[in-house]
Each structure stands twice: as structure tokens, then as C-alpha cells.
Amino acid sequence: MVNKDKIFRQTGRIEDFAFDERVAQVFDNMVSRSVPCYSEIQRLQSDLIMDFLPADSAVLCDLGCSTGTTLEHIVTHPNCPASIRLIGYDNSAPMLEKARAKLSEHIISGKVSFICTDLSKLPELPACHVIILNWTLQFVRPIQRERLLGNAYRTLRPGGILLVSEKILANDAALNRLYINHYLQFKTLQSGYTDEENRRKREALENVLVPYRLDENYALLERAGFKRIDTYFRWLNFACIIAIKD
């Protein structure tokens, strides 16, 4: 049973958002109600990934894996290689506890493992074919993002891919405001959050989630070494990017 997100119904002082025990308990509900087309993105992403995994000794790293939903979609995909190795990295012990429970069967089989670490102090990654950053880069301090993407580029095997999903800013200020308004409508009319919940969460995220424009994310990827970059999905102020290492 998925617990419903009611965190920002509470009153009192608003603190900076953190992926703590309280958030971990409701995260799956929170993210599915906060990210437009969340289930479709997970499905589409998994399908794309299968085109870049070798039949033998495939390795995939999910940076900021949260409760392991993305890894669950991949490991249960009908075309997932039997010998795949999936590694999830996250700095939140409560989130990883949920991920380990969700994927316990695949941990036992040796396909999935998790590492608790801050992405700014990421240990050396294994040579891999796919790296995922789903709504993660926006939580990394801007000064550390280029280093993280450079690490990802060096780790990828030739022909490997980096998938980045992000909340983004529009280049045009008026359009940016319009997109945000439509996003808030999505959260109230389709996801059932109140205006007060949206306001309180926005304040909690203000100093924690720092979005970039799409072109700024492209520039970061280019400086990391990627030359083949494309946006494979977009919904107003949310975008999913694929970057291929030559």
C-alpha cells in the first residue's frame, strides 16, 4: 500500500525540503503526483535503455535512485538482459531502505545493489553502459554539477548513454510563468494538492531545488564531453534528455 503525501498540509514553520524518513514514507505517491506523465516517462525510459544494453555483462548506474522505482521498471522489463548489474546511489538512508524492500528479490539474485553516498562525493563508478539522473541534477549544488556530469561521461563505455530528467526554466520569462501556472493547475486539478500545499512545498524547495534552462543543461553536457544530445520528452517545464557517448 502506497502512503498518501500529506506532508505540506501541516502548519507551522516551513523548513528546507529533505529526503528524510517522513518524505521516504510518502515519496512514491509524492513523485507520481508531482511529475507530469511520470509513469509514461518511466515506461519510455526503460524501453530506450534496452536499446543500449549489451546481451552480456550490462551495467547500469542510477544516481539519485530514491526508492528504486526506476530500477524496478528496468529489471522487470521483458527485454532486460539476464546478466545485468544495476547499482543505485542515493544519499538518503530512509529512501534506500524503501528501495531495498521494493527490490529485495533482485538484490538476493545479485542483479541489484545500493550504495549510500552523496553525489558530490561519489566513489569511482564502474564502467557502465547507462547512467540515469532522474530529477536529481536539480538537487545538486550548481557548482558541483559539471564535475558530476564529467564523471558520468568518463565512466560510460563508448556508445553508452546518460539520461537526465529535470524540471527546467523557460528562456522567455512570460512563458516560464505560464508554464508554472499550468503546472500548478496540474497539481491541484489532476493530483489533488491544495493551493496551500503547493505554496508550502514551493517555499520548502526554494533553496534546495535549483532548475536550469534547457540550453544550460545542454551546455553542461557538452562541457562534460557529450556531442550527441537530444530531448526525448517534454511537458512544459519538465524535460527528459538523452546524451550519447561516441
C-alpha positions in Angstrom: 0.0 0.0 0.0 1.3 3.4 -1.0 1.1 6.1 1.7 -0.6 9.3 0.5 1.5 12.5 0.6 0.0 14.9 3.2 3.3 16.4 4.4 2.5 20.0 3.4 -0.9 20.0 4.8 0.8 20.6 8.2 1.1 24.1 9.5 3.9 25.6 11.4 7.4 26.8 10.3 8.4 25.7 6.8 11.8 24.0 6.7 14.0 23.3 3.7 12.9 20.1 1.9 14.9 17.0 2.7 14.6 13.4 1.7 14.2 12.2 5.3 12.2 9.5 6.9 9.0 11.5 6.6 9.4 12.1 2.9 10.5 8.5 2.3 7.3 7.2 3.7 5.2 9.0 1.1 7.7 9.6 -1.7 6.2 7.2 -4.3 2.9 8.9 -4.0 4.5 12.4 -3.9 6.6 11.9 -7.1 3.8 10.3 -9.1 1.5 13.2 -8.3 4.2 15.9 -8.7 5.9 14.9 -12.0 3.6 15.1 -15.1 3.5 11.9 -17.1 5.6 10.2 -14.5 4.5 6.6 -15.4 4.8 7.2 -19.1 8.3 8.6 -18.7 9.4 5.5 -16.7 8.0 3.2 -19.4 9.5 5.2 -22.3 12.8 5.5 -20.5 13.0 1.7 -19.8 12.2 1.0 -23.5 15.0 3.3 -24.6 17.5 1.8 -22.2 17.0 -1.7 -23.6 18.4 -0.4 -27.0 21.7 0.4 -25.3 22.3 -2.6 -23.1 24.5 -5.5 -24.4 23.2 -9.0 -24.0 26.0 -9.9 -21.6 27.6 -8.1 -18.7 25.4 -5.0 -18.9 26.0 -2.4 -16.1 23.6 0.5 -15.3 24.0 3.1 -12.6 21.1 5.2 -11.2 22.4 8.3 -9.5 19.8 9.6 -7.0 17.8 6.4 -7.2 15.4 7.3 -4.3 13.1 4.4 -3.6 14.2 2.3 -6.6 11.2 2.8 -8.9 13.3 3.4 -12.0 15.4 0.3 -11.3 12.3 -1.7 -10.7 11.0 -0.7 -14.2 14.3 -1.7 -15.8 14.9 -5.0 -14.0 11.4 -6.2 -14.7 11.4 -5.1 -18.4 10.8 -8.1 -20.6 13.9 -7.3 -22.7 16.2 -6.7 -19.7 19.4 -8.9 -20.1 19.5 -11.7 -17.6 23.1 -10.9 -16.6 22.5 -7.2 -15.9 24.1 -5.4 -12.9 22.1 -2.5 -11.6 23.5 -0.1 -9.0 21.5 2.6 -7.2 23.2 5.5 -5.5 21.5 7.9 -3.0 22.4 9.9 0.0 19.2 9.2 1.9 19.3 6.1 4.1 15.4 6.2 4.6 14.9 6.2 0.8 17.3 3.4 0.3 15.6 1.4 2.9 12.4 1.6 0.8 14.4 0.7 -2.3 15.9 -2.4 -0.7 12.4 -3.6 0.4 11.0 -2.9 -3.0 13.7 -4.8 -4.9 14.6 -7.4 -2.3 14.1 -10.3 -4.7 16.5 -8.8 -7.2 19.1 -8.0 -4.5 19.1 -11.6 -3.5 19.6 -12.7 -7.1 22.6 -10.4 -7.4 21.2 -8.1 -10.1 20.6 -5.0 -7.9 22.7 -3.3 -5.2 22.6 0.0 -3.5 25.2 2.4 -2.2 24.5 5.2 0.3 26.6 8.2 -0.8 26.4 11.9 -1.5 26.7 12.5 -5.2 29.1 15.4 -4.6 31.5 12.7 -3.1 30.6 9.9 -5.5 33.0 7.0 -5.3 34.5 5.8 -8.6 31.7 4.3 -10.7 32.2 1.0 -12.6 32.5 1.1 -16.3 28.8 1.1 -17.4 26.5 1.3 -20.4 23.8 3.5 -18.9 23.7 6.2 -16.3 20.5 7.8 -15.0 19.9 11.1 -13.3 16.1 11.3 -12.8 15.1 14.6 -11.2 18.4 14.5 -9.4 20.7 17.1 -11.0 18.4 19.9 -10.0 19.2 19.0 -6.3 23.0 19.0 -6.8 24.7 22.3 -6.0 25.3 24.2 -9.3 29.0 24.4 -8.6 29.2 20.6 -8.5 27.1 19.7 -11.5 29.8 19.9 -14.2 32.1 17.7 -12.1 29.3 15.1 -11.7 28.5 15.0 -15.4 32.2 14.8 -16.3 32.5 11.8 -14.0 29.5 10.2 -15.7 31.0 10.8 -19.2 34.3 9.3 -18.3 32.6 6.2 -16.7 30.4 5.4 -19.7 31.6 3.0 -22.3 31.6 4.2 -25.9 28.1 4.1 -27.2 26.7 4.4 -23.7 24.0 6.8 -22.7 23.2 9.3 -19.9 19.6 10.0 -19.3 18.7 13.2 -17.4 15.2 14.2 -16.4 14.8 17.7 -14.9 12.4 20.4 -14.0 13.5 23.3 -16.3 13.1 27.1 -16.8 11.9 28.6 -20.0 14.1 31.1 -21.8 11.2 33.5 -22.0 10.1 34.9 -18.7 6.4 35.2 -19.6 6.3 31.7 -20.9 8.1 30.5 -17.8 5.3 32.0 -15.6 2.7 30.5 -17.9 4.2 27.0 -17.7 4.4 27.3 -13.9 0.8 28.3 -13.7 -0.2 25.3 -15.8 1.9 23.0 -13.7 0.2 24.3 -10.5 -3.1 23.6 -12.2 -2.0 20.1 -12.9 -1.1 19.6 -9.2 -4.4 20.9 -8.0 -6.9 19.7 -10.6 -5.3 16.3 -11.5 -3.2 15.5 -8.5 -5.4 16.8 -5.7 -2.9 19.1 -3.9 -4.3 22.3 -2.4 -3.0 25.8 -3.2 -1.7 25.9 0.3 0.2 22.6 0.0 1.7 23.9 -3.3 2.7 27.1 -1.7 4.3 25.5 1.3 6.2 22.9 -0.8 7.4 25.6 -3.2 8.9 27.5 -0.2 10.5 24.4 1.2 12.2 23.7 -2.2 13.2 27.3 -2.9 16.8 26.9 -1.7 17.1 23.2 -2.4 15.9 22.6 -6.0 17.7 24.9 -8.5 16.5 24.3 -12.0 18.4 25.4 -15.2 17.2 26.3 -18.6 17.2 23.5 -21.2 20.1 25.2 -23.1 22.1 25.5 -19.9 21.7 21.7 -19.3 22.8 21.1 -22.9 25.9 23.3 -22.3 26.7 21.4 -19.2 26.5 18.1 -21.0 28.7 19.4 -23.9 31.3 20.6 -21.5 31.3 17.2 -19.9 32.2 15.7 -23.4 28.9 14.7 -24.9 28.3 15.7 -28.5 25.1 13.8 -29.3 22.3 15.3 -27.2 18.5 15.4 -27.6 15.3 16.0 -25.7 13.2 12.8 -26.0 10.3 14.0 -23.9 9.0 17.4 -22.7 6.0 18.6 -20.8 6.1 22.4 -20.4 8.7 23.0 -17.7 9.8 19.3 -17.4 12.2 17.7 -19.8 14.0 14.4 -20.4 17.4 14.4 -22.2 19.4 11.7 -23.7 23.2 12.1 -24.2 25.2 9.5 -26.1 29.0 9.0 -25.7 30.7 8.5 -29.0 
